[in-house]
C-alpha cells in the first residue's frame, strides 16, 4: 500500500458523509414527491459508497498489519488495471395483455434507477418513471469505471419506489436519527471517527432495509438495528454480477436475479434479463510499455540482423528505422505480433553476454521465432521483464486483449425527456405533443441546494 492511500480513502469517506448529511437535510425540506425521490436516491447512493469505502479501508489496514508482521499479502505480481464501461442498459418488462394492450386495471407507476458497483467505485443512473405504457426500462448513456482489475465484479442493482405511496414532508423531518454504536472500533482517527461511525451505522441499516449493499468481497459489514427510512423507500427489484467473461463487442443479454415479489408496492413485471454493452480497455493495450534500440532478425541466429528502434505497444512490437521515424508517425519497417501465447526466453547460445532473447509468436498462422539483441545486459533484462509482464497482463485480461474495444466517455446527467419511450414506441408509434407526464430532472436542483448548504455550514 502506498503511503497516504488510507488518508485519501478517509477524505473520500468524509466527503460522502457530508454529502449524506446534505441529502438528509434536503430530504427533510422537500415539499414535492419528485424532489423526495431524487433526494432519497442520493441518500441510498451515499450509503452504498460509504460502506464500499469502509470495506476498502479495512482491506488496506489488514495489508498494513501483514506488512508490519513481515508477511506480504500476496506474492503474485498484480496485473495492470483498466477501464470498464457499461452502456445502453435496457431491462424488458412483461406486462399482462389486459394491462398493456387494453389499458385495464390500476395504473402502477414507479420511480426506478440502477446502482452499479465495481470495487469501491459506485455510480448511479438517472431516475426513470415507469408505468404500463413502457415495454422496457431504458438507461441511456455510459457508466465508466476507471480503476478495474481483470478480476472485477461489476454488480448491477435495480431499485424501485412506488409513486403511489403517500409522502409526508413532516414525517420525513421528524424521523429519528441513527442509534450510534462502536462498530468500527479504533480503525479511524478521532477527528473523523464520530461522523464516519454514525454514517456507517445509518448506511448499514439503510442498506439492510433497501436490499443490502455488500462490500467488494460480497460480505456485508455488521449491521445495526433497522431504522425508519427518511422519505420514499426504495426496494431492490433485481440484481446481477458481471465479470470479464461477459465482456464482448456489441450488446449481450444477462440474467437477473429477482429479489421482490408481486405483493410489494414497488414491484414491476420484470422479464428476468437485461441487455447492455460491456466493454473493457486494459492499460497495457492503450499505452506504450517500453521502447529502445534492438537488433532484430527472423530466426534464432543474429547474422544479418537489422538495428531498429522498437516500441512495445498493444498487440505488437513495432520496429522503426530510428526514433525520429516513430515521432514522425512513419510506418514501421517490421511489426512483430505479440499475443497471449507469445513466449520470450534467454538465448542458450549467448550465455556469456546475456544480450540475446528469443521471442516465439504466431505470424500469418505459422509459429515463428525472432532473435532480439539489446545494447547491454541491463537492457536485455528490461526487455525480458517488459515482454513477459505484458504477455502476463494480456492473459489476465483474456479476450479484452485480443483487440481494441471502443469505450465512450462517461455521460453527464442530462434533463430527462418528457416521456421515456420503448423501442416499440420509437419504431411503431409517432410521438404526440404534450403526451405523457413530464418528469423533471431534479439532480441539478439538488446539487445547487447542496452547494448552498455547504457554503453556509462549512
Number of C-alpha atoms within 10 A of each C-alpha: 10 7 7 9 12 17 13 12 17 20 13 16 25 18 14 22 24 19 20 22 18 23 26 19 16 22 28 21 16 21 14 12 19 18 20 26 25 24 28 23 29 21 24 23 22 24 25 29 24 25 25 26 22 25 21 19 22 16 12 17 15 12 17 17 14 14 13 9 9 9 12 13 12 9 7 7 9 12 20 20 19 21 17 24 22 22 21 15 20 18 20 18 20 15 18 13 10 10 15 16 11 9 13 12 9 8 11 16 21 21 20 26 22 24 20 25 25 25 21 20 18 21 16 18 19 22 23 20 21 23 19 21 18 21 20 22 22 20 19 14 19 20 23 24 21 15 17 24 20 24 13 19 19 23 20 19 21 23 25 27 25 23 21 13 14 10 17 17 18 13 12 21 17 10 14 12 12 18 13 14 12 10 15 18 9 9 13 18 11 9 8 14 17 15 15 22 21 20 25 28 27 23 29 27 23 27 21 18 19 18 19 19 28 19 21 21 11 10 11 17 19 12 17 19 15 16 19 15 18 23 24 23 21 25 22 22 26 21 22 18 18 17 14 21 12 15 21 15 14 9 15 13 13 15 15 20 13 16 13 16 12 9 7 12 18 25 21 23 14 19 15 16 18 20 17 17 20 25 24 27 22 26 19 23 24 12 11 13 18 14 18 16 19 23 19 27 19 17 16 19 17 16 10 10 16 15 18 20 21 26 22 23 19 25 21 16 21 21 28 23 18 15 17 11 14 17 9 8 10 11 13 18 11 15 16 22 16 23 20 19 12 18 15 20 13 18 18 11 11 11 10 7 10 18 19 29 24 22 23 22 20 15 14 7 7 7 10 15 21 19 24 27 25 21 13 13 14 12 16 21 17 15 23 19 12 16 22 16 17 25 22 19 23 26 18 20 25 15 16 23 23 15 11 16 17 11 18 14 11 14 12 10 13 11 13 15 12 14 17 22 19 16 13 11 14 11 9 8 10 8 12 7 7 9 9 13 11 13 16 14 19 19 18 12 13 19 14 11 14 19 13 12 16 12 8 8 6 6
